[in-house]
Amino acid sequence: MNTIALTWRKSSYSGSNGGECVEVAFDSERVFVRDSKYLRNPANNPAEQPLIAIESASWPAFLGSVLETDIGVTAEGVPAIDRTTGTGAVSMRSADGTCLTYTAAEWSAFTSGVRDGEFFAV
């Protein structure tokens, strides 16, 4: 799949993060998540950017896990979210081993957008 052609969006709260944020894009069957920091390095090939794909049917469970405060809570088909870094940073790991890591500010902006319903439409 050519994910470069997808329309990517971020939380409206991401403005103060220097443009570095959690970004999501929807297609008819999946929701893709990426880290915008990857594209800040001109040596990185956009076609090789690490992505986590979540089936559309699992997206509501993922959003619920984003807001969950219990460590280690996961649902079938939902990436694991690790909040145990001690720095406020968060790592998200898919079943295939793809890992995305976000700063505390990036994750806070994303979760604020989730709380406000910015990502519920699939």
C-alpha positions in Angstrom: 0.0 0.0 0.0 1.2 3.5 -0.8 0.8 5.3 2.5 2.5 8.4 1.2 -0.8 9.3 -0.6 -2.9 9.1 2.6 -4.2 12.2 4.3 -2.4 12.5 7.6 -3.8 14.4 10.5 -2.7 15.3 14.0 -4.4 16.6 17.2 -5.3 20.2 17.3 -3.3 20.3 20.5 -0.1 19.5 18.6 0.7 23.0 17.6 3.1 23.7 20.5 5.2 20.7 19.8 7.2 22.2 17.0 5.2 20.0 14.5 6.4 16.8 16.1 3.4 14.7 16.8 1.4 11.5 16.6 -0.2 11.4 13.2 -3.0 9.2 12.0 -4.5 8.4 8.6 -7.6 6.4 7.7 -8.2 4.2 4.7 -11.3 2.0 4.2 -9.9 -1.0 6.3 -7.2 0.3 8.6 -6.0 3.3 10.6 -2.3 4.0 10.3 -0.2 5.7 13.1 3.2 7.3 12.5 5.6 9.7 14.3 6.2 12.9 12.4 9.8 13.2 13.8 10.9 10.6 11.3 10.3 13.0 8.4 12.3 15.8 10.1 15.5 14.0 9.0 16.0 14.6 5.2 18.0 11.4 5.0 15.0 9.3 6.0 13.0 7.9 3.1 9.3 8.6 3.5 8.4 5.3 1.9 10.3 3.5 4.7 8.7 5.4 7.6 7.7 3.1 10.4 3.9 2.8 10.7 1.6 0.9 12.9 -1.6 -0.3 11.1 -4.7 -0.9 13.2 -7.8 -2.6 11.7 -10.7 -0.2 11.6 -12.7 -2.5 13.8 -10.0 -2.3 16.5 -9.6 1.5 16.4 -12.2 2.2 19.1 -10.4 -0.3 21.5 -7.1 1.4 20.6 -8.5 4.9 21.5 -9.8 3.4 24.8 -6.3 2.1 25.5 -4.8 5.5 24.8 -6.9 7.0 27.5 -6.4 4.0 29.9 -4.2 4.7 32.9 -3.6 1.1 33.8 -0.2 -0.1 32.6 -0.3 -3.1 30.3 -3.9 -2.9 29.3 -4.3 -4.2 25.8 -7.1 -5.6 23.6 -6.9 -8.0 20.6 -5.5 -6.2 17.6 -4.4 -3.1 19.5 -0.7 -2.1 19.9 0.8 -2.3 23.3 1.3 1.1 24.9 4.2 1.4 27.4 4.0 4.3 29.8 6.7 3.0 32.1 9.6 5.1 30.9 9.6 7.4 34.0 10.0 10.4 31.7 6.5 10.7 30.5 7.5 9.4 27.1 5.4 6.6 25.6 6.3 3.7 23.3 3.7 1.9 21.2 4.5 -1.5 19.8 2.6 -3.5 17.3 2.3 -7.3 17.1 4.9 -7.3 14.2 7.4 -5.5 16.4 7.2 -2.0 14.9 7.8 0.5 17.7 7.0 4.2 17.8 8.2 6.4 20.7 6.7 9.8 21.6 7.8 12.5 24.0 5.5 13.4 26.9 4.4 16.5 25.1 3.6 14.7 21.9 1.6 12.0 23.7 -0.2 14.6 25.9 -1.3 16.5 22.7 -2.6 13.2 21.1 -4.5 12.1 24.2 -6.0 15.5 24.5 -7.3 15.2 21.0 -8.6 11.7 21.7 -10.5 13.0 24.8 -12.0 15.7 22.6 -13.2 13.2 20.0 -10.8 14.3 17.2 -10.0 10.7 16.2 -13.2 8.8 16.7 -14.4 9.0 13.1 -13.1 6.2 10.9 
